[in-house]
Amino acid sequence: MAARITDVSDEAKTTGGRATEVSGIATEVADAIEQLRTTLVRVVRTAAPAANRRRKPRYHLERDAVVEVGGKRMRVRTGNISVGGATLVGEFGALVTDQWVQLTITGLGEPLRSVVLCVEHNRCHVKFDLDPETAERFGRRLEDSVQGHTPLNEAA
């Protein structure tokens, strides 16, 4: 009986080790798929002007930022940005598509009313919903911040 218990215990350890290995491989595959998706989107957008749905130049700009929703604050970073919206990188908890948030980006002024377009793989895409005066101030600050940068659709 003791031998059988030892066998079962050894088998459980082996199975646990294999499960950990499979989990690691699954994470690597998910990361590779996300990288491929990003690359394919960039290739399609730069292949022909008609394929690029973006109307405003988008720039790579990494800045600390804070997303506020329902009294909670999430510290994130910008990945890229335009006067119309941004891609954020970080942990987004329970944020969902079509949720309204306030986004404050270091060095770019006041909080920006934004709507979540999607959240996936530690990335959150938001669209700004700004009144004309706020949009003008933000546009000037963003222009100053990206001066000398090449827009992403031209840089790829």
DADATA-V327644 format. One record per pair of residues at least 12 apart in sequence whose C-alpha atoms are under 8 Angstrom apart, sorted by the first residue. I is the first residue (numbers start at 0). GAP is how many residues later the second one is. Records with the same first field share a line. If there is no record, write none. Layout:
I: GAP, GAP
This chain:
33: 87
41: 111, 114
42: 113
44: 108
45: 107, 108, 110
55: 26, 27, 28
56: 25, 26, 94, 95, 96
57: 22, 23, 24, 25, 93, 94, 95
58: 21, 22, 23, 87, 90, 91, 92, 93
59: 19, 20, 21, 91, 92
60: 17, 18, 19, 20, 85
61: 15, 16, 17, 18
62: 14, 15, 16, 42, 43
63: 12, 13, 14, 41, 42
64: 12, 13, 38, 39, 40, 41
65: 37, 38, 39
66: 34, 35, 36, 37
67: 33, 34, 35
68: 31, 32, 33
73: 17, 18
74: 15
75: 12, 13, 14, 15
76: 12, 13
77: 27
81: 60
82: 45, 52, 55, 56, 59
83: 43, 44
84: 29, 40, 41, 42, 43
85: 39, 40, 41
86: 36, 37, 38, 39
87: 35, 36, 37, 38
88: 33, 34, 35
89: 32, 33
90: 31, 32
91: 27, 30, 31, 32
94: 21, 24
95: 20, 22, 23
96: 18, 19, 20, 21, 22
97: 17, 18, 19, 20
98: 16, 17
99: 13, 14, 15, 16
100: 12, 13, 14, 15
101: 12
107: 30, 33, 34
108: 29, 32
111: 16, 17, 18
112: 15, 16, 17
113: 12, 13, 14, 15, 16
114: 12, 13, 14
